[in-house]
Amino acid sequence: MEIYHLTRQVVLFFISLCNSGMLCEPFRYSVPEEKKAGSTVANVLKDLKVDVKEISARKAQLISKSSRQDFQLDPHSGNIILKDKIDREALCGLNDPCILFSEILLENPFQFFKIEVQIEDVNDNSPRFSKNQFLFEIPEQTPVNTHFPLEKAQDLDKGKNAIQNYILSANEHFKLDVQSQNDGSKYAELLLAKPLDREVIPKFFLVLEAVDGGIPRRTGTAQIVIDILDTNDNVPQFEQSVYKVQLMENSHPGSLVAKVEATDKDIGSNAHITY
């Protein structure tokens, strides 16, 4: 019997708290970032189950749970109003979702209701690389299908507004291998698709583009400069395969008979020729 009365008291206490707004689920609303000041976020009359006269008579107040006061309650309409334009990235940084917590207080009788406003991301940031140019040095005899990691671009936006793809400028030798990480973010690696020949193309200038999924899409670019390092893959070659020389029979010892010269398409020590 004592357990029954104790349980009944706890249930009644919980119901009392819920009626006062203390333990009930919060009212949840959302608003896109960058919406202009004075815009309506939501009307709370239906959720609070009061009319305009009552919300005004009971001196309704909207109080922020933080030091910021981003919203205000219009007692004549029941609308929650934006006080200032909100930048989600400045407000929440990398935290997602971005939620602001407030309470609505009513007097006579006293009640308070929890309010959560989620700040929705809009595509107001472009992807950015940490540098405008990335340098690579790749030996010309590197095997086809070799991968080279690329730095990820950064985008402060979230979800579909974040980076969705990478694109490489058209060329025959290098392609992109775009992959997804566990968190859904994209990264790319440079893939050698065709054998290199430094003597034909000693340097590549490519453009790497990061693309987000917003509408309209935003992009960020960086240049990729690739120096092809020489390997000793060429043999010295003479100007002629056969040299024919006419020599006088009375030529003195030490006389110049002929001058021959070989060249090597390699560079540096790989091009040094000893006769």
RAZIGI-V845796 format. One record per residue. N is the residue number from 1. RES is the residue in one letter. SS is DSSP state (~ for helix, > for strand, _ for the rest). OMEGA is omega in whole degrees, -180 to 180 (none if undefined). BURIAL is + if it has 9 or more other C-alpha atoms within 8 Angstrom, else -. Layout:
# RAZIGI-V845796
N | RES | SS | OMEGA | BURIAL
N | RES | SS | OMEGA | BURIAL
This chain:
# RAZIGI-V845796
1 | M | _ | 180 | -
2 | E | ~ | 179 | -
3 | I | ~ | 180 | -
4 | Y | ~ | -179 | -
5 | H | ~ | 179 | -
6 | L | ~ | 178 | -
7 | T | ~ | -179 | -
8 | R | ~ | 179 | -
9 | Q | ~ | 179 | -
10 | V | ~ | 180 | -
11 | V | ~ | 180 | -
12 | L | ~ | 179 | -
13 | F | ~ | 179 | -
14 | F | ~ | 179 | +
15 | I | ~ | 179 | -
16 | S | ~ | 179 | -
17 | L | ~ | -180 | +
18 | C | ~ | 178 | +
19 | N | ~ | 179 | +
20 | S | _ | 178 | +
21 | G | _ | -172 | +
22 | M | _ | -175 | +
23 | L | _ | -178 | -
24 | C | _ | 176 | +
25 | E | _ | 178 | -
26 | P | _ | 171 | -
27 | F | > | -174 | +
28 | R | > | 178 | -
29 | Y | > | 178 | +
30 | S | > | 178 | +
31 | V | > | 177 | +
32 | P | > | 173 | +
33 | E | _ | 178 | +
34 | E | _ | 176 | +
35 | K | _ | -172 | +
36 | K | _ | 178 | -
37 | A | _ | -179 | +
38 | G | _ | 179 | -
39 | S | _ | 179 | -
40 | T | > | 177 | +
41 | V | > | -179 | +
42 | A | > | 172 | -
43 | N | > | -171 | +
44 | V | _ | -176 | +
45 | L | ~ | -178 | +
46 | K | ~ | -179 | -
47 | D | ~ | 180 | -
48 | L | ~ | -179 | -
49 | K | _ | 176 | -
50 | V | _ | 175 | -
51 | D | _ | -176 | -
52 | V | ~ | -179 | +
53 | K | ~ | -177 | -
54 | E | ~ | -178 | -
55 | I | ~ | 177 | +
56 | S | ~ | -178 | +
57 | A | ~ | -178 | -
58 | R | _ | 172 | +
59 | K | _ | -179 | +
60 | A | _ | 178 | +
61 | Q | > | 174 | -
62 | L | > | -175 | +
63 | I | > | 179 | +
64 | S | > | 177 | +
65 | K | _ | 178 | -
66 | S | _ | 179 | -
67 | S | _ | 178 | -
68 | R | _ | 174 | -
69 | Q | _ | -174 | +
70 | D | _ | -176 | +
71 | F | > | 171 | +
72 | Q | > | -179 | +
73 | L | > | 176 | +
74 | D | _ | -176 | +
75 | P | _ | -179 | +
76 | H | _ | -179 | -
77 | S | _ | -174 | -
78 | G | _ | 180 | +
79 | N | > | 167 | +
80 | I | > | -172 | +
81 | I | > | 173 | +
82 | L | > | 177 | +
83 | K | _ | -179 | +
84 | D | _ | 175 | +
85 | K | _ | -176 | +
86 | I | _ | 173 | +
87 | D | _ | -175 | -
88 | R | ~ | -177 | +
89 | E | ~ | 178 | +
90 | A | ~ | -176 | -
91 | L | ~ | -172 | -
92 | C | ~ | -179 | +
93 | G | _ | -178 | -
94 | L | _ | -180 | -
95 | N | _ | -180 | -
96 | D | _ | 6 | -
97 | P | _ | 179 | -
98 | C | _ | -174 | +
99 | I | > | 175 | -
100 | L | > | -175 | +
101 | F | > | 178 | +
102 | S | > | 175 | +
103 | E | > | 172 | +
104 | I | > | 180 | +
105 | L | > | 175 | +
106 | L | > | 178 | +
107 | E | _ | 171 | +
108 | N | _ | -2 | -
109 | P | _ | -179 | -
110 | F | _ | 173 | -
111 | Q | > | 168 | +
112 | F | > | -175 | +
113 | F | > | 180 | +
114 | K | > | -180 | +
115 | I | > | 173 | +
116 | E | > | 178 | +
117 | V | > | 178 | +
118 | Q | > | 179 | +
119 | I | > | -177 | +
120 | E | > | -179 | +
121 | D | _ | 168 | +
122 | V | _ | -174 | +
123 | N | _ | -177 | +
124 | D | _ | 178 | -
125 | N | _ | 177 | -
126 | S | _ | 173 | +
127 | P | _ | -180 | +
128 | R | > | 171 | +
129 | F | _ | -178 | +
130 | S | _ | 179 | -
131 | K | _ | 178 | -
132 | N | _ | -176 | -
133 | Q | > | 176 | -
134 | F | > | -176 | +
135 | L | > | 176 | -
136 | F | > | 171 | -
137 | E | > | -174 | -
138 | I | > | 177 | +
139 | P | > | -174 | +
140 | E | _ | 179 | +
141 | Q | _ | 176 | -
142 | T | _ | -178 | +
143 | P | _ | 173 | -
144 | V | _ | -179 | +
145 | N | _ | 172 | -
146 | T | _ | -180 | -
147 | H | > | 176 | -
148 | F | > | -178 | -
149 | P | > | 176 | -
150 | L | _ | 177 | -
151 | E | _ | 176 | -
152 | K | _ | 169 | -
153 | A | _ | 179 | +
154 | Q | > | 177 | -
155 | D | _ | -177 | +
156 | L | _ | 179 | +
157 | D | _ | -175 | +
158 | K | _ | 174 | +
159 | G | ~ | -178 | -
160 | K | ~ | 179 | +
161 | N | ~ | 176 | +
162 | A | _ | -177 | +
163 | I | > | -179 | +
164 | Q | > | -177 | +
165 | N | > | 172 | +
166 | Y | > | -179 | +
167 | I | > | 179 | +
168 | L | > | 179 | +
169 | S | _ | -174 | -
170 | A | _ | 174 | -
171 | N | _ | -176 | -
172 | E | _ | -168 | -
173 | H | _ | -175 | +
174 | F | > | 176 | +
175 | K | > | 177 | +
176 | L | > | 171 | +
177 | D | > | -176 | -
178 | V | > | -177 | +
179 | Q | > | 177 | -
180 | S | > | 175 | +
181 | Q | _ | -177 | -
182 | N | _ | -179 | -
183 | D | _ | 179 | -
184 | G | _ | -180 | -
185 | S | _ | -176 | +
186 | K | > | 171 | +
187 | Y | > | -176 | +
188 | A | > | 173 | +
189 | E | > | 177 | +
190 | L | > | -177 | +
191 | L | > | 176 | +
192 | L | > | -174 | +
193 | A | _ | -176 | +
194 | K | _ | -179 | -
195 | P | _ | 180 | +
196 | L | _ | 174 | +
197 | D | _ | -176 | +
198 | R | _ | -178 | +
199 | E | _ | 177 | -
200 | V | _ | 178 | -
201 | I | _ | -177 | +
202 | P | _ | -176 | +
203 | K | > | 177 | +
204 | F | > | 173 | +
205 | F | > | -177 | -
206 | L | > | 178 | +
207 | V | > | 177 | +
208 | L | > | -177 | +
209 | E | > | 174 | +
210 | A | > | -174 | +
211 | V | > | 176 | +
212 | D | > | -175 | +
213 | G | _ | -179 | +
214 | G | _ | 176 | +
215 | I | _ | -6 | -
216 | P | _ | -180 | -
217 | R | _ | 174 | -
218 | R | _ | -177 | +
219 | T | > | 172 | +
220 | G | > | -175 | +
221 | T | > | 173 | +
222 | A | > | 178 | +
223 | Q | > | 174 | +
224 | I | > | 178 | +
225 | V | > | -177 | +
226 | I | > | 173 | +
227 | D | > | 179 | +
228 | I | > | -178 | +
229 | L | > | -176 | +
230 | D | _ | 167 | +
231 | T | _ | -174 | +
232 | N | _ | -175 | -
233 | D | _ | 178 | -
234 | N | _ | 177 | -
235 | V | _ | 176 | -
236 | P | _ | 180 | +
237 | Q | > | 174 | -
238 | F | > | -180 | +
239 | E | _ | 178 | -
240 | Q | _ | 177 | -
241 | S | _ | 179 | -
242 | V | _ | 177 | -
243 | Y | _ | 177 | -
244 | K | _ | -175 | -
245 | V | _ | 173 | -
246 | Q | _ | -175 | -
247 | L | _ | 178 | -
248 | M | _ | -176 | -
249 | E | _ | 180 | -
250 | N | _ | 179 | -
251 | S | _ | -179 | -
252 | H | _ | 174 | -
253 | P | _ | -179 | -
254 | G | _ | 178 | -
255 | S | _ | 178 | -
256 | L | _ | 179 | -
257 | V | _ | 180 | -
258 | A | _ | 176 | -
259 | K | _ | 179 | -
260 | V | _ | -179 | -
261 | E | _ | 176 | -
262 | A | > | 177 | +
263 | T | > | 180 | +
264 | D | _ | -177 | +
265 | K | _ | 176 | +
266 | D | _ | -178 | +
267 | I | _ | 178 | +
268 | G | ~ | -179 | -
269 | S | ~ | 178 | -
270 | N | ~ | -179 | +
271 | A | ~ | -179 | +
272 | H | _ | -175 | -
273 | I | _ | 175 | -
274 | T | _ | -179 | -
275 | Y | _ | none | -
